[in-house]
Structure formats: structure tokens, C-alpha cells
Amino acid sequence: MTVGSYAHIILNVFNTEKPTAKAEQTRATILNAALQIFRSRGFDAATMREIADSAGMALGAAYYYFPSKEAIVIAYYQQVQDEHNRIMASDPSAAAPDFKDRLKFALQSKLDILQNDRLLLGALFRFVGEPSHPLSVFGSATSPIRQQSLSTFDRAIGDQKLPAETRAALPSALWALHLAILLFFIYDQTPNQQRTRRLVEGAVEIVSRLVKLASNPLLKPIRGKLFSLIRELDLLPAQPAEGAAQ
């Protein structure tokens, strides 16, 4: 696929012009038909013609809404993120007083959303290591969804009192943790992926303790060296001096 095609995917999926109700319904029909095929036959085996036939429309109509299978998957990524956003905005557990409970809910609710899509995720995770691929979670095509996911974890941190640089870096660290958990989730064959659920509980416990430890004044020199390295590698934008922390 060419760079121009990648740009087409981005423009088509994240077009801000409000579609009509009929267009939204048609797009949803194609997306649902494609996901059923991806879940039953896999991403690679599916074709756009097969997707169009399953949706009951002409191939050209399917291409009008989704220029490629990759565009359909990006729409799926957005659908998952929209559902996560909805849950985090509406469920009281997302606003629990304790950071540990908020983070646990954020991670567990993501697993709930993806519970039936482990095979599909397994097929898509191979693109993680190809940042130029439109389906890579680190790529430019998925950047808007990635930013929304980071905001989800930022919301889970809430008003937790932390040094400024630690607070700035934590959403990205939690987002990376959630990717590692999803990889474990894909391979977890236990009923209802209970091993992954236990992993979340253990990881949340460790993270919550580390977050509390991060505010210890005795660790300020270590934090300074760590964030100096992070800035040198351009992994974190410049932040206010630590004295400006809340």
C-alpha cells in the first residue's frame, strides 16, 4: 500500500464532516459485516468483495466508505476506543476515589470490550513492530485513537499528587502497560482469561505503590537522571521544573 493510500485511510476515517443517518447506517453495516468475517476467517483471508457481498451491497459502495481492509480495522480501533470512552465517562467505578481502583477499572473494562476479539487482535498485533504500517498502534494513521487512549489513562490518574514530570509521563507508561497486558490476553487460554485478570490486579498493585513512591523526596536525584535521559531521547516534551509539581 502506498503512502497516498495511507493518507486516504486517515482522511476517510477521521473526516470531521458529519455524515447523514443513512450514511452512518451503511458504514456500520459494512463494518459489522467485515468484523464478522475477520473474526471467523481472519484478516488476511478476507477480501473487500466478500465483505461487500456479506453487507449486501456493491463492491464500489464498500470502497466508497472504506478504501481498504486496513481502513475497516482503523474504524474498528475507533469503535473500541469510543466504547471505552463511554464506559469511562458513565460508570461510577471509573471515578472511584482511589487511583488503584480507577486504574484497575480502566484496564479491566478494556479487556471486557475485547473479550470476543482475541483471535482478531492476534492477527493485528503483528503490525505493532511496523510503525509505517497503517494498523500499527505506534503509527501516524492510528495517532488520533492513540491520543484518546492516552487521555483515558490520564483520566484514571485524575488528581493524584505527583511530581510534574512523573505526572506527565505516567499516561504513556500506563498505555504501554496496557499493550503488554493485551498481548498476554491474546495468548491466555484460561476460562474468561482469568490469568490476565490476575495479571491486571498484580500490575495495578505494583503501579500504585510505585506512584506513591515516586513522590518521595529522597528519589528526586534518580527522577532527575531518569527524566533527563527521557528528554534526551525525545520521549517526553520539556516539562516545568519539579518545584512546580502539585
C-alpha positions as CSV (number, residue, x, y, z in Angstrom):
1,M,0.0,0.0,0.0
2,T,1.3,3.4,-0.9
3,V,1.8,6.5,1.3
4,G,-1.1,8.1,-0.6
5,S,-3.3,5.2,0.3
6,Y,-2.4,5.6,4.0
7,A,-3.4,9.3,3.7
8,H,-6.7,8.3,2.2
9,I,-7.4,6.0,5.1
10,I,-6.7,8.7,7.6
11,L,-8.8,11.3,5.8
12,N,-11.7,8.9,5.2
13,V,-11.8,7.5,8.8
14,F,-11.3,10.8,10.6
15,N,-13.3,13.1,8.3
16,T,-14.9,15.7,10.6
17,E,-17.9,16.4,8.2
18,K,-21.0,15.0,9.8
19,P,-22.4,12.1,7.7
20,T,-26.1,11.6,7.2
21,A,-28.0,9.0,9.2
22,K,-28.3,6.8,6.2
23,A,-24.5,7.0,5.5
24,E,-23.8,6.1,9.1
25,Q,-26.0,3.1,8.9
26,T,-24.4,1.9,5.7
27,R,-21.0,2.4,7.1
28,A,-22.0,0.5,10.2
29,T,-23.4,-2.4,8.1
30,I,-20.1,-2.7,6.2
31,L,-18.1,-2.5,9.4
32,N,-20.2,-5.2,11.2
33,A,-20.1,-7.5,8.1
34,A,-16.3,-7.1,7.9
35,L,-15.8,-7.8,11.6
36,Q,-17.8,-11.0,11.4
37,I,-15.6,-12.2,8.6
38,F,-12.4,-11.1,10.3
39,R,-13.5,-13.0,13.4
40,S,-14.5,-16.2,11.6
41,R,-11.9,-16.4,8.8
42,G,-9.1,-14.0,9.8
43,F,-8.0,-10.6,8.5
44,D,-5.7,-11.9,5.8
45,A,-8.2,-14.3,4.2
46,A,-11.0,-11.8,3.9
47,T,-11.5,-9.7,0.8
48,M,-13.3,-6.5,0.1
49,R,-15.6,-8.3,-2.4
50,E,-16.5,-10.8,0.3
51,I,-17.2,-8.0,2.8
52,A,-19.4,-6.2,0.3
53,D,-21.3,-9.3,-0.6
54,S,-21.9,-10.0,3.1
55,A,-23.1,-6.5,3.7
56,G,-25.5,-6.8,0.7
57,M,-24.0,-4.0,-1.4
58,A,-21.9,-3.4,-4.5
59,L,-18.1,-3.6,-4.2
60,G,-17.8,0.1,-5.3
61,A,-20.2,1.1,-2.5
62,A,-18.0,-0.7,0.1
63,Y,-14.9,1.0,-1.3
64,Y,-16.6,4.4,-1.1
65,Y,-16.9,4.0,2.7
66,F,-13.7,2.0,3.3
67,P,-10.9,2.3,0.7
68,S,-9.3,-0.9,2.1
69,K,-9.4,-3.6,4.8
70,E,-7.0,-1.5,6.8
71,A,-9.5,1.4,6.9
72,I,-12.1,-1.0,8.3
73,V,-9.7,-2.1,11.0
74,I,-8.9,1.5,11.9
75,A,-12.7,2.1,12.2
76,Y,-12.8,-1.0,14.5
77,Y,-10.0,0.5,16.6
78,Q,-12.0,3.7,16.9
79,Q,-15.2,1.7,17.8
80,V,-13.3,0.0,20.6
81,Q,-11.9,3.3,21.9
82,D,-15.3,5.0,21.7
83,E,-16.8,2.2,23.8
84,H,-14.0,2.6,26.3
85,N,-14.5,6.3,26.4
86,R,-18.3,5.8,27.0
87,I,-17.7,3.4,29.9
88,M,-15.1,5.6,31.5
89,A,-17.4,8.6,31.3
90,S,-20.5,6.8,32.6
91,D,-19.6,4.1,35.0
92,P,-19.1,5.2,38.6
93,S,-16.2,2.8,39.1
94,A,-14.2,5.0,36.7
95,A,-14.4,7.8,39.2
96,A,-13.5,5.8,42.3
97,P,-11.7,7.9,45.0
98,D,-8.6,5.6,44.9
99,F,-6.2,5.7,42.0
100,K,-5.6,2.0,42.2
101,D,-9.4,1.3,41.7
102,R,-9.7,3.7,38.8
103,L,-6.7,2.2,37.0
104,K,-7.9,-1.4,37.6
105,F,-11.3,-0.5,36.2
106,A,-9.7,1.2,33.1
107,L,-7.7,-1.9,32.4
108,Q,-10.4,-4.5,33.2
109,S,-13.1,-2.7,31.2
110,K,-10.8,-2.7,28.1
111,L,-10.5,-6.5,28.5
112,D,-14.3,-6.8,28.7
113,I,-14.7,-4.9,25.5
114,L,-12.2,-7.1,23.6
115,Q,-13.2,-10.4,25.2
116,N,-14.5,-11.9,22.0
117,D,-11.9,-10.4,19.7
118,R,-8.7,-12.2,20.9
119,L,-8.2,-14.1,17.6
120,L,-8.6,-10.9,15.6
121,L,-6.3,-9.0,17.9
122,G,-3.7,-11.8,17.5
123,A,-3.8,-11.3,13.7
124,L,-3.4,-7.5,14.0
125,F,-0.7,-7.4,16.8
126,R,2.0,-8.4,14.3
127,F,1.8,-4.8,12.9
128,V,2.9,-3.3,16.2
129,G,6.5,-3.5,15.2
130,E,5.9,-1.8,11.8
131,P,5.4,1.9,12.7
132,S,4.9,2.8,9.0
133,H,2.0,0.3,8.6
134,P,-1.4,1.9,9.0
135,L,-2.5,-0.7,11.5
136,S,0.4,-0.2,13.9
137,V,-0.7,1.3,17.2
138,F,2.5,3.4,17.0
139,G,1.9,4.7,13.5
140,S,0.6,8.0,12.2
141,A,-2.7,6.6,11.0
142,T,-3.7,5.5,14.5
143,S,-2.4,8.6,16.2
144,P,-5.8,10.2,16.9
145,I,-7.0,6.9,18.6
146,R,-3.8,6.6,20.5
147,Q,-4.2,10.1,21.9
148,Q,-7.7,9.3,23.0
149,S,-6.4,6.1,24.7
150,L,-3.8,8.2,26.5
151,S,-6.5,10.5,27.7
152,T,-8.3,7.5,29.1
153,F,-5.4,6.7,31.3
154,D,-4.8,10.4,32.1
155,R,-8.4,10.4,33.4
156,A,-7.6,7.3,35.5
157,I,-4.7,9.1,37.1
158,G,-7.0,12.0,38.0
159,D,-5.8,14.4,40.7
160,Q,-3.2,12.0,42.1
161,K,-0.4,14.2,43.6
162,L,2.8,13.6,41.7
163,P,6.0,15.4,40.7
164,A,5.2,17.3,37.4
165,E,7.4,15.2,35.1
166,T,6.2,11.9,36.6
167,R,2.6,13.1,36.1
168,A,3.3,14.0,32.5
169,A,5.0,10.6,31.7
170,L,2.6,8.4,33.6
171,P,-0.3,8.2,30.9
172,S,2.2,7.0,28.3
173,A,3.7,4.4,30.7
174,L,0.2,3.1,31.6
175,W,-0.7,3.0,27.9
176,A,2.4,0.9,27.3
177,L,1.5,-1.4,30.2
178,H,-2.0,-1.9,28.8
179,L,-0.5,-3.0,25.4
180,A,1.7,-5.6,27.3
181,I,-1.4,-6.8,29.1
182,L,-3.3,-7.1,25.8
183,L,-0.5,-9.2,24.4
184,F,-0.7,-11.6,27.4
185,F,-4.5,-11.5,26.9
186,I,-4.2,-12.8,23.4
187,Y,-2.3,-15.9,24.4
188,D,-4.2,-16.6,27.6
189,Q,-6.3,-19.8,27.2
190,T,-7.7,-19.9,30.7
191,P,-11.5,-19.6,31.1
192,N,-12.5,-15.9,30.7
193,Q,-8.8,-15.2,30.6
194,Q,-8.5,-15.3,34.4
195,R,-4.7,-15.3,34.3
196,T,-4.9,-11.9,32.5
197,R,-7.3,-10.7,35.1
198,R,-4.9,-11.7,37.9
199,L,-2.1,-10.0,36.0
200,V,-4.1,-6.8,35.9
201,E,-4.7,-6.9,39.7
202,G,-1.0,-7.6,40.4
203,A,0.2,-4.9,38.0
204,V,-2.2,-2.3,39.4
205,E,-1.0,-3.1,42.9
206,I,2.7,-2.6,41.9
207,V,2.0,0.6,39.9
208,S,0.0,2.2,42.7
209,R,2.9,1.6,45.1
210,L,5.4,2.9,42.6
211,V,3.3,6.0,42.1
212,K,3.2,6.7,45.8
213,L,7.0,6.0,46.0
214,A,7.6,8.5,43.1
215,S,6.7,11.4,45.4
216,N,9.4,10.5,47.9
217,P,11.9,13.5,48.1
218,L,14.7,11.1,48.5
219,L,14.2,9.8,44.9
220,K,14.4,13.3,43.4
221,P,18.0,12.8,42.1
222,I,17.1,9.5,40.5
223,R,14.0,11.0,38.9
224,G,16.1,13.9,37.6
225,K,18.5,11.5,35.9
226,L,15.7,9.3,34.5
227,F,13.8,12.2,33.0
228,S,16.9,13.8,31.7
229,L,17.5,10.6,29.7
230,I,13.9,10.5,28.6
231,R,14.1,14.1,27.3
232,E,17.4,13.4,25.6
233,L,15.8,10.6,23.7
234,D,12.9,12.9,22.9
235,L,10.4,10.7,24.6
236,L,8.9,13.4,26.7
237,P,8.3,17.1,25.9
238,A,10.0,19.6,28.2
239,Q,8.1,20.0,31.5
240,P,8.1,22.6,34.3
241,A,10.7,22.2,37.0
242,E,9.8,19.7,39.7
243,G,9.2,22.5,42.1
244,A,6.1,23.3,40.1
245,A,4.6,20.0,40.9
246,Q,1.3,19.9,42.7
